[in-house]
Amino acid sequence: MTTAGPETSSPRTVVWVVMGIVCAATMWVTSCEPPGKPKAQEAQALNRESILDFKVLFESNCAGCHGSEGKNGPARILNDALYVAVIPKETLRNTVANGRPANGMPAWARSQGGPLTDKQIDALVNGIFDNWGKGGAKLKGATLPAYTAQSSGDANHGKQIFGKDCFMCHGPGAPIGPVTNASYLSLVTDQMLRTSVIVGRPDLGMPNYRFLNMGRALSDRDITDVVAYLGSQRPANVEGTTDNDVTDTGQTGEMTRGNEGSGHGPGSPRREEKEGNKDTGSSSQGGVR
């Protein structure tokens, strides 16, 4: 009689066990990402941060409001040599970085909760000046009005100018419509009015300050006085008539939300080649002023 010895595993069983261990180890190792490897979202964020091309930045962040190539959007036209010549670069940068919360424009700087780095904001602002301010060469030698009012205006004198140079488009029954309406003036700020008088509304056929005075330029004083007159028609209980883009921080003051006057004034150089919306009346102008 023989005694049964300890059971021994067949070679085939050993092979299957080893293969199972190897597969399990392989699955465990490959399921773990190497230390320091950025995750997909982090990698995308790093890629976005590296974008400094002006056109790419503008089309992906600004074109929705200001239009492709800075034109034909619901907000202020930025592709305008006169506008670029008048607005100080630092003012534009502050507006881009800090936004206009009361006017629907978000802050774009990361310090304000936005998605763009300081370098990207610089690339945007420099791109606007470098690409769309080139036409300003023909403005050299011209005495341009200040972007912001340098003194308080004379509303009585402004009323006279308005009656002479603006009434035919913005008076009662005029084709464009009144801009002395209390409801309209409750929606806009003095700076918004001033910017529109200076640079016009080329998308809607309104000429700039150089053609408003019966084909001649309005002076800085005239512009200030016209805005003072319009401001005097605003309801006394309306607040938020100070733009925040005239400060160094871009954060001071409230910006009311609303529309800007527009029209087809006398002497308009673009009457036959309007860009964008061709309907008359006011048009929403969010964003940069």
QUIGI-V371050 format. One record per pair of residues at least 24 apart in sequence whose ideal C-beta (glycine too) atoms are under 10 Angstrom apart, sorted by the first residue. I is the first residue (numbers start at 1). J is the second residue. Records with the same first field share a line. If there is no record, write none. Layout:
BEGIN
I = J + J
END
This chain:
BEGIN
45 = 115
48 = 115 + 116 + 117 + 120
49 = 110 + 115 + 116 + 117 + 119 + 120
50 = 117 + 119 + 120
51 = 116 + 117 + 119 + 120 + 123
52 = 117 + 119 + 120 + 122 + 123 + 124 + 126 + 127
53 = 120 + 123 + 127
54 = 120 + 123 + 124 + 125 + 126 + 127 + 128 + 130 + 131
55 = 127 + 131
56 = 123
57 = 108 + 116 + 120 + 121 + 123 + 124 + 127
58 = 123 + 124 + 127 + 128 + 131
60 = 115
61 = 96 + 106 + 108 + 114 + 115 + 116 + 120 + 121 + 124
62 = 96 + 105 + 108 + 124 + 128 + 287 + 288
64 = 287
65 = 104 + 105 + 106 + 284 + 285 + 286 + 287 + 288
66 = 105 + 128 + 286 + 287 + 288
67 = 203 + 275 + 276
69 = 131 + 132
70 = 127 + 128 + 131 + 132
71 = 132 + 202 + 203 + 275 + 276
72 = 203 + 275 + 276 + 277
73 = 203 + 276 + 277 + 285 + 286 + 287
74 = 104 + 203 + 276 + 277 + 283 + 284 + 285 + 286 + 287
75 = 103 + 104 + 105 + 283 + 284 + 285 + 286 + 287 + 288 + 289
76 = 105 + 192 + 195 + 196 + 199 + 201 + 203 + 260 + 285 + 286 + 287 + 288 + 289
77 = 132 + 199 + 200 + 201 + 202 + 203 + 275 + 276 + 285 + 288
78 = 124 + 128 + 131 + 132 + 287 + 288
79 = 128 + 131 + 132 + 133 + 135 + 202 + 275
80 = 128 + 132 + 133 + 135 + 136 + 199 + 200 + 202 + 203 + 208
81 = 132 + 133 + 134 + 135 + 136 + 137 + 138 + 139 + 199
82 = 133 + 135 + 136 + 138 + 139 + 142 + 144 + 198 + 199 + 200 + 202 + 208 + 209 + 210
83 = 128 + 132 + 133 + 136 + 147 + 195 + 198 + 199 + 200 + 202 + 208 + 288 + 289
84 = 128 + 129 + 130 + 131 + 132 + 133 + 134 + 135 + 136 + 139 + 199
85 = 129 + 133 + 135 + 136 + 137 + 138 + 139 + 140 + 142 + 144 + 147 + 199
86 = 136 + 139 + 144 + 145 + 146 + 147 + 148 + 194 + 195 + 198 + 199 + 208 + 209
87 = 128 + 129 + 133 + 147 + 148 + 195 + 198 + 199 + 245 + 288 + 289
88 = 146 + 147 + 148 + 245 + 246
89 = 122 + 125 + 126 + 128 + 129 + 133
90 = 125 + 248 + 250
91 = 125 + 147 + 148 + 243 + 245 + 246 + 247 + 248 + 250 + 288 + 289
92 = 121 + 124 + 125 + 128 + 129 + 147 + 245 + 250 + 288 + 289
93 = 118 + 121 + 122 + 124 + 125 + 126 + 128 + 250
94 = 121 + 125 + 244 + 245 + 246 + 247 + 248 + 249 + 250 + 251
95 = 125 + 243 + 244 + 245 + 246 + 250 + 255 + 287 + 288 + 289
96 = 120 + 121 + 122 + 124 + 125 + 128 + 245 + 250 + 287 + 288
97 = 121 + 122 + 124 + 125 + 249 + 250 + 251
98 = 244 + 245 + 247 + 249 + 250 + 251 + 252
99 = 244 + 245 + 250 + 251 + 255 + 287 + 288
100 = 243 + 244 + 245 + 250 + 254 + 255 + 257 + 286 + 287 + 288 + 289
101 = 244 + 251 + 254 + 255 + 257
102 = 189 + 240 + 243 + 244 + 253 + 254 + 255 + 256 + 257
103 = 187 + 188 + 189 + 192 + 240 + 243 + 244 + 245 + 254 + 255 + 256 + 257 + 258 + 284 + 285 + 286 + 287 + 288 + 289
104 = 255 + 257 + 284 + 286 + 287
105 = 245 + 255 + 257 + 286 + 287 + 288 + 289
106 = 287
107 = 250 + 251
109 = 250
112 = 250 + 251
128 = 288
139 = 210
142 = 210 + 217
143 = 217 + 219 + 220
144 = 198 + 209 + 210 + 217 + 220
145 = 194 + 197 + 198 + 199 + 208 + 209 + 210 + 217 + 218 + 219 + 220 + 221 + 222 + 223 + 224
146 = 194 + 198 + 220 + 223 + 224
147 = 191 + 194 + 195 + 198 + 199 + 245 + 246 + 289
148 = 190 + 191 + 194 + 195 + 224 + 243 + 245 + 246 + 247
149 = 190 + 191 + 194 + 220 + 221 + 223 + 224 + 225 + 227 + 228 + 246
150 = 220 + 221 + 224
151 = 220 + 221 + 224 + 228
152 = 224 + 225 + 228
153 = 190 + 194 + 221 + 222 + 223 + 224 + 225 + 226 + 227 + 228 + 229 + 230 + 231 + 232
154 = 221 + 222 + 224 + 225 + 226 + 228 + 229
155 = 225 + 226 + 227 + 228 + 229 + 230 + 231 + 232 + 233
156 = 225 + 228 + 229 + 232
157 = 221 + 222 + 224 + 225 + 226 + 228 + 229
158 = 221 + 222 + 223 + 224 + 225 + 226 + 227 + 228 + 229 + 230 + 231 + 232
159 = 225 + 226 + 228 + 229 + 230 + 232 + 233
160 = 222 + 225 + 226 + 229
161 = 212 + 213 + 218 + 219 + 221 + 222 + 223 + 225 + 226 + 229
162 = 225 + 226 + 229 + 230 + 233
163 = 229
164 = 212 + 213 + 214
165 = 197 + 209 + 211 + 212 + 213 + 214 + 215 + 216 + 218 + 222 + 226 + 265 + 266 + 267
166 = 197 + 212 + 213 + 226 + 229 + 230 + 261 + 263 + 265 + 266
168 = 214 + 263 + 264 + 265 + 266
169 = 205 + 206 + 207 + 212 + 261 + 262 + 263 + 264 + 265 + 266 + 268 + 280
170 = 206 + 230 + 261 + 262 + 263 + 265
174 = 263
175 = 263 + 264 + 280 + 281
176 = 201 + 204 + 205 + 206 + 261 + 262 + 263 + 264 + 265 + 280 + 281 + 282
177 = 261 + 262 + 263 + 280 + 281 + 282
178 = 233 + 261
179 = 230 + 233 + 259 + 260 + 261 + 262 + 263 + 282
180 = 229 + 230 + 232 + 233 + 234 + 261
181 = 233 + 261 + 282
182 = 233 + 234 + 235 + 238
183 = 235 + 258 + 259
184 = 230 + 233 + 234 + 258 + 259 + 260 + 261 + 282
185 = 230 + 231 + 232 + 233 + 234 + 235 + 238 + 241 + 256 + 258 + 261
186 = 234 + 235 + 237 + 238 + 239 + 240 + 241 + 256 + 258
187 = 234 + 238 + 240 + 256 + 257 + 258 + 259 + 260 + 282 + 284
188 = 230 + 231 + 234 + 241 + 255 + 256 + 257 + 258 + 259 + 260 + 261 + 282 + 285 + 289
189 = 227 + 231 + 234 + 240 + 241 + 242 + 243 + 244 + 245 + 246 + 253 + 254 + 255 + 256 + 257 + 258 + 260 + 289
190 = 224 + 227 + 228 + 230 + 231 + 234 + 241 + 242 + 243 + 246
191 = 227 + 241 + 242 + 243 + 244 + 245 + 246 + 253 + 255 + 289
192 = 227 + 241 + 243 + 245 + 255 + 256 + 258 + 259 + 260 + 261 + 285 + 289
193 = 223 + 226 + 227 + 228 + 229 + 230 + 231 + 234 + 241 + 260 + 261 + 289
194 = 223 + 224 + 226 + 227 + 228 + 230 + 231 + 243 + 246 + 289
195 = 227 + 243 + 245 + 260 + 285 + 288 + 289
196 = 227 + 260 + 261 + 262 + 285 + 289
197 = 222 + 223 + 224 + 226 + 227 + 230 + 261
198 = 223 + 227
199 = 289
200 = 262 + 263 + 265 + 268 + 269 + 270
201 = 260 + 261 + 262 + 263 + 264 + 265 + 268 + 270 + 274 + 276 + 277 + 282 + 283 + 285
202 = 262 + 268 + 269 + 270 + 273 + 274 + 275 + 276
203 = 262 + 270 + 274 + 275 + 276 + 277 + 278 + 283 + 285
204 = 260 + 261 + 262 + 263 + 264 + 268 + 270 + 274 + 275 + 276 + 277 + 278 + 279 + 280 + 281 + 282 + 283
205 = 262 + 263 + 264 + 265 + 268 + 269 + 270 + 271 + 272 + 273 + 274 + 275 + 278 + 280
206 = 260 + 261 + 262 + 263 + 264 + 265 + 268 + 270 + 271 + 274
207 = 263 + 264 + 265 + 266 + 267 + 268 + 269 + 270 + 271
208 = 265 + 267 + 268 + 269 + 270
210 = 267 + 269
211 = 265 + 266 + 267 + 268 + 269 + 270
212 = 265 + 266 + 267 + 268
213 = 266 + 267
214 = 265 + 266 + 267
215 = 265 + 266 + 267 + 268
216 = 267
230 = 261
243 = 289
244 = 289
245 = 288 + 289
246 = 289
255 = 286 + 289
257 = 284 + 285 + 286
258 = 282 + 284 + 285 + 286
259 = 283 + 284 + 285 + 286
260 = 284 + 285 + 289
261 = 285
END
